Amino acid sequence: MYLILTFLYVFSYILITGTYDVNSLNKLCTFLSQLHCRESLDLKKGKEYLIMGASKDIYIDEEKTFQYLLGEKTWIEYWPTDAEGQTDEYRVPYLEIEVMVMHYQTFGCEH
C-alpha cells in the first residue's frame, strides 16, 4: 500500500501537450507522488519547475480534471528566474532550459 502526496501547481508554460491536457495552462493542476518521495522532490512554494514525464502518467478523474503522477521516470528541474539566470550559480541551467524551450517552440517534439 502506498500513501500518496498531493501537490497543487499552476502550469505557467507548456512546451508540448498531449491530446488531453491542452487547456491546462494557468490552471491549478494536481501532481501526485508517493509520500516517501517528498523530501527528495524538495519542491518549494512559489518556485517554478520544468517537469517532463510520460503521457501514461496523466490521469483524468471523474470531473475531467488532470492528475499528473510524479514517478521514478519523471524529470524535475528547478527553473531559475530571469534574475537568477544572471548569477553564476544558475546561469548554466537557466541558459540550457531557455535553449530547450526555443528548440521545442521552433521544431516541436521530434520523434
N, C-alpha and C positions, 0 to 999 in steps of 0.2 A: 504494500500500500504506500502511495506517495502523497505527501502533503504538498499542496500547490500554493505558490506565492503569486499574487497578482500585482502587476504594475499597471498604472494608467498613464498613458502618454499621448501627446498630440503629435501627429506627423506634421512637421513644418515643411518637409520637402520629400517628394517621392521621385526616385530616379527611374525605376522600372516598376510597372504594375502588372499584376496578373490579370486574369479575366474577371475576377470578382471584386478586387479591392480598389478599383479606380476612383472611387469617391471618398477615400479615406483622408485626403489632405485637409489639414486644420480641424480634424475631428478627433475626439477622445477615443483612443484605441486601447484595448486590453492586451497586455503581454503576460503570458503565463510561464512560470518556471518552477522547478522543484524547489521546495523550501531549503534544502541543504545547499543550494547554489547561490543563495542570497549574498553571502559575503564575497564570494569570488566574482560575482557580477559587479558589485560595488557601484551601482548606478546612483547618481546624485540628482536630487531635485533641482530643477532649473537649468540643468546641463543638456546639451544635445549630443546624440549618438548616431553613428552610422550603424545600422542594423541590417545584415544581409542573411537571408535564410531561404529555405526551400518552400515552394508553394504548398507542399504536402503538410507543412506545419501551420497552415492557416485554417482555422475552423470558423464556421458560421453557426451562430446559435439560433434559437427559435425566433428571436426578434430581428434576425438578419443583420446582426452586428458581428464584427470580426474579432476573433481572438487569435493572437499570434503566439505560438509556442516557442520559447527560447530554449532550444535543445542543445545537445552536445556539438552539433554541426553549425549552429548559428554563430555568425561572426559579428561581434560587437566592438566598435572602436569609438573612443571619445572623439567628438568633432569639435575641435577648438574654434573659438570665436575669431572674428577678424582681428581683434586686438591681440588675442593670444598668439595668433599666427605670425605676429611681428616679433615675438620673443624667441630666443634661442631654444628654449625648451620645446616649443610647439611648432616651430617653423616648418620642419620636415614633414610631420604628419599632416599639418594644415595644407601644405602645397600638394602633397600626394592625394589627399581627398579632393581638393579642388580640381586637379588634373583628371581624376577619375570621373568626377561629376561632368566636366566638359566633354570627356570622351563619350559617356553614356548619352548626354544631350545631343551630341553630334551624330553618333553612329548607332545608338541604341544597343540592345543586347545582341552581340554577335555570337551565334551558336557554332 
